[in-house]
Amino acid sequence: LDAYRLFEIKGPDAEKFLQGQLTADLATLKTRGYSLAAHCSIKGHMISLFRLFRLSDNHFIASIHQSIAETGVNNLKKYSIFSKVELSFLNNWSGIALDSQHLNRLDPQSDSTSDDPIDIKDGGFIAKIDHDLYELWAENAVLEPQVHNGPDKTTGPDSWNLALIQRGIPALYSETQEHFIPQMVNLQALEGVSFTKGCYTGQEIVTRLQHRGILKKAMYHYRIAGTPKIQPGNPILNSQDEEIGELVVSAVNSAGDTELLAVINQSQINSGAELKLASEEKLEALELPYTLDTRLFEKKR
């Protein structure tokens, strides 16, 4: 997980501070252990997207893509001056993602069938994302010998991106910073945004869209034959060459094709429009692993 940086939030006001800034409900972390969480501008657009891990009431750790790490954490720090909380990067930590088979080989004492969401160990922790995906973060001195003696196969960041894509989990990069409101990347379907916990930065816009507005864009899963050169923020076009969406994250799968998540105008989804890249490669629609609430796309009275 070298493309991500880790930072910690700790202090007597850590939970209260994060609850007032991030989209996720921090109360759920006491049973879930981790959550997606966005930090939004006052206009409701995502400045940062974190994977947030709870180590205790006063100690949280978050991962963020390195392309937005400095701006994202500095923006969060702006709101911390009146709270008893410290934010700092963990520059001597690294992370890897594991399936259940490799987790058991790497750490035989870990139980991949356990419902415990997070296993805190000396110098690190293991977080259960789902039944077959785990994140292990640790101090470099702890992690390096474990990796050397552990899995017999290591892969690059494309494998992590593919794992996210196939689970319908968005990513945020410098190219797409402040492009999306949380519902545009399906954060509500992933329990990464709360509409009942109270105020947080951008909450008025996000909640109004949920209860009174119409969601005009949402994120969908696609496949493209081959490996065209694409990157986050690239436009998605319809057959009339109109720009009707943008790419969120992409990765090459084991068959040598490209899978991606893209935010698309819902009107184009409803009309069954043919979608393509600017370089003419066509997008084949794949299923998301969750269902979007169709009421989000309807006018509310």
C-alpha positions in Angstrom: 0.0 0.0 0.0 2.9 2.3 -0.8 0.6 4.8 -2.6 -1.0 5.7 0.8 0.2 7.6 3.8 -0.8 7.0 7.3 -1.5 9.6 10.0 -2.8 9.5 13.5 -5.3 11.6 15.4 -5.0 11.4 19.1 -5.9 13.3 22.2 -8.8 13.8 24.7 -11.0 15.4 22.0 -10.0 13.0 19.1 -13.4 11.3 18.7 -15.4 14.6 19.2 -13.2 16.4 16.7 -13.5 13.8 14.0 -17.2 13.5 14.5 -17.6 17.2 13.8 -15.5 17.0 10.6 -16.0 13.7 8.8 -19.0 12.3 7.0 -18.9 8.9 8.9 -20.5 8.3 12.3 -17.6 7.7 14.7 -19.9 5.8 17.0 -20.1 2.9 14.5 -16.3 2.4 14.8 -16.7 1.0 18.3 -18.2 -2.2 16.6 -16.8 -1.9 13.1 -13.2 -0.9 13.8 -12.8 1.0 10.6 -14.8 3.1 8.1 -14.6 5.1 5.0 -14.9 8.7 5.8 -14.7 11.9 3.7 -13.8 15.4 4.7 -15.8 17.9 2.7 -15.6 21.5 1.8 -18.4 23.8 3.0 -20.0 23.1 -0.4 -20.1 19.4 0.3 -17.3 18.4 -2.1 -14.8 15.8 -1.0 -11.4 17.2 -0.2 -10.2 14.0 1.4 -11.3 10.3 1.5 -9.9 8.4 4.5 -9.9 4.8 5.7 -10.3 5.5 9.4 -9.3 3.0 12.0 -10.2 3.2 15.7 -7.5 2.1 18.2 -9.3 3.7 21.2 -11.6 6.5 22.1 -8.7 8.9 22.0 -6.6 7.4 19.2 -7.5 7.0 15.6 -5.4 6.2 12.5 -6.3 7.1 8.9 -4.9 6.3 5.5 -5.0 8.7 2.6 -3.7 8.6 -0.9 -0.3 10.3 -1.1 -1.3 12.6 -3.9 -3.7 14.4 -1.5 -2.1 13.6 1.8 -0.5 17.0 2.5 -3.5 19.1 1.4 -6.0 16.8 3.0 -4.4 16.6 6.4 -3.5 20.3 6.4 -7.1 21.1 5.7 -8.3 18.9 8.6 -5.7 20.6 10.9 -7.3 24.0 10.2 -10.3 22.9 12.3 -8.3 21.4 15.1 -7.0 24.5 16.8 -9.8 24.7 19.4 -9.7 21.0 20.2 -7.3 18.9 22.4 -6.1 16.8 19.6 -2.9 16.2 17.7 -2.6 15.2 14.0 0.7 13.8 12.7 2.0 11.6 9.9 3.4 8.2 10.7 6.3 8.2 8.4 7.9 5.1 9.8 4.9 2.9 9.1 3.9 0.9 6.0 0.9 -1.2 5.0 0.0 -4.3 3.0 -3.3 -5.8 1.9 -3.9 -9.5 2.4 -6.5 -12.1 1.6 -7.5 -14.6 4.4 -5.1 -17.3 3.2 -2.1 -15.1 3.4 -3.2 -13.5 6.6 -3.3 -17.0 8.3 0.2 -17.7 6.9 1.6 -14.4 7.9 0.1 -14.5 11.4 -1.2 -18.0 12.4 -2.7 -16.5 15.6 -5.1 -14.3 13.6 -8.5 -15.8 13.1 -9.8 -14.9 9.6 -13.3 -16.2 10.6 -13.5 -13.9 13.6 -16.0 -11.0 13.6 -13.6 -8.8 15.4 -13.0 -5.8 13.1 -9.5 -4.9 14.2 -6.7 -6.7 15.9 -4.3 -4.3 17.6 -0.8 -5.7 18.0 2.6 -4.4 19.2 3.7 -1.9 16.6 0.7 -2.2 14.4 -2.8 -3.5 13.7 -4.8 -5.7 11.3 -8.2 -4.4 10.1 -10.8 -6.7 8.5 -12.3 -5.1 5.5 -14.5 -8.1 4.6 -14.3 -11.9 4.7 -11.3 -12.0 2.3 -9.6 -8.6 2.5 -7.5 -7.3 5.3 -5.2 -4.3 5.8 -2.0 -4.7 7.9 -0.3 -1.6 9.0 2.8 -1.5 11.2 6.1 0.2 12.0 8.6 -0.6 9.2 10.8 -2.5 11.6 7.9 -4.8 12.5 6.4 -5.2 9.0 9.5 -5.9 6.9 10.5 -9.2 8.4 6.9 -10.4 8.5 6.5 -9.6 4.8 9.8 -11.3 4.0 8.7 -14.5 5.7 5.1 -14.3 4.8 3.2 -14.4 1.5 4.9 -16.1 -1.4 3.4 -13.6 -3.8 3.4 -9.8 -3.7 1.8 -7.5 -6.1 1.7 -3.8 -6.7 -0.9 -1.1 -6.2 -3.0 -2.2 -9.2 -4.1 -5.3 -7.1 -5.3 -3.1 -4.3 -7.1 -0.8 -6.8 -8.8 -3.9 -8.3 -9.9 -5.1 -4.9 -11.5 -1.7 -4.3 -13.1 -1.6 -7.7 -14.7 -5.1 -7.4 -16.1 -4.1 -4.0 -17.5 -0.8 -5.4 -15.2 1.3 -3.1 -14.1 4.7 -4.4 -10.7 6.3 -4.3 -9.8 10.0 -4.3 -6.7 11.5 -6.0 -5.4 14.9 -6.7 -7.0 14.8 -10.1 -10.4 14.4 -8.6 -10.1 16.3 -5.4 -13.3 18.4 -4.8 -15.0 16.9 -7.8 -17.5 14.7 -5.9 -20.2 15.0 -3.3 -20.1 11.8 -1.2 -23.3 10.3 -2.7 -21.8 10.6 -6.2 -19.3 7.9 -5.2 -21.9 5.8 -3.4 -20.5 6.6 0.1 -24.0 6.2 1.6 -24.1 2.6 0.3 -20.8 1.9 2.1 -21.7 3.4 5.5 -19.2 6.1 4.9 -21.6 9.0 5.4 -24.2 9.6 8.2 -27.4 11.6 7.8 -28.4 11.4 11.4 -25.3 12.1 13.5 -25.5 15.9 13.4 -23.3 18.6 12.0 -20.0 18.2 10.2 -18.3 20.3 7.6 -20.4 20.3 4.4 -23.2 18.4 6.2 -26.0 20.8 5.1 -25.3 20.2 1.4 -24.9 16.4 1.8 -28.0 15.9 3.8 -30.1 18.2 1.7 -29.2 16.2 -1.4 -30.1 13.0 0.4 -33.5 14.1 1.7 -34.7 16.9 -0.6 -32.6 16.9 -3.7 -32.1 14.7 -6.8 -28.8 12.8 -7.2 -27.8 13.5 -10.8 -24.6 11.4 -10.8 -23.6 8.1 -9.3 -20.7 5.7 -9.5 -20.8 2.5 -11.6 -18.5 -0.5 -12.4 -17.3 -1.1 -15.9 -14.8 -3.2 -17.9 -12.7 -2.2 -21.0 -11.0 -4.7 -23.2 -7.2 -4.3 -23.0 -5.2 -1.7 -21.1 -5.7 1.8 -22.5 -3.8 4.6 -20.8 -6.2 6.2 -18.5 -6.1 8.0 -15.2 -8.5 9.4 -12.6 -10.5 12.3 -13.9 -10.4 11.2 -17.5 -13.7 12.0 -19.2 -16.3 9.3 -20.1 -18.3 10.1 -23.3 -21.5 8.9 -24.9 -21.9 8.0 -28.5 -22.4 11.6 -29.4 -19.0 12.5 -27.9 -20.7 14.4 -25.0 -18.8 14.3 -21.7 -21.2 12.6 -19.3 -18.9 11.3 -16.6 -15.4 10.8 -15.3 -13.1 8.0 -14.2 -12.6 7.5 -10.4 -10.2 4.5 -10.3 -9.0 1.8 -12.6 -6.9 -1.4 -12.6 -5.9 -4.3 -14.8 -7.5 -7.6 -13.9 -6.1 -11.2 -14.2 -7.6 -11.5 -17.7 -5.6 -8.5 -19.0 -8.6 -6.2 -19.2 -9.2 -3.0 -17.4 -11.9 -2.6 -14.7 -12.9 0.8 -13.4 -15.3 2.8 -11.4 -16.7 5.9 -13.0 -19.2 8.6 -11.9 -21.8 8.9 -14.7 -24.8 11.2 -15.2 -27.8 9.2 -14.1 -29.8 10.4 -17.1 -27.4 8.5 -19.3 -27.7 5.4 -17.2 -31.5 5.6 -17.4 -31.4 6.0 -21.2 -29.0 3.0 -21.7 -26.5 5.2 -23.4 -23.4 3.6 -24.9 -20.3 4.8 -23.0 -16.7 5.1 -24.2 -13.4 6.7 -23.5 -12.1 9.6 -25.5 -9.8 7.1 -27.2 -13.0 5.2 -28.4 -12.7 2.1 -26.2 -16.2 1.0 -25.1 -17.3 0.5 -21.5 -19.0 -2.8 -20.6 -21.3 -2.4 -17.5 -20.6 -4.8 -14.6 -22.6 -5.3 -11.4 -21.9 -3.4 -8.2 -21.8 -5.6 -5.1 -24.5 -3.4 -3.5 -27.8 -1.8 -4.6 -28.3 2.0 -4.9 -31.5 3.4 -3.5 -33.5 4.5 -6.6 -35.3 7.1 -4.5 -32.1 9.2 -4.6 -32.6 9.8 -8.3 -36.3 10.9 -7.8 -37.8 14.3 -7.1 -38.8 14.5 -3.5 -41.8 16.5 -2.2 
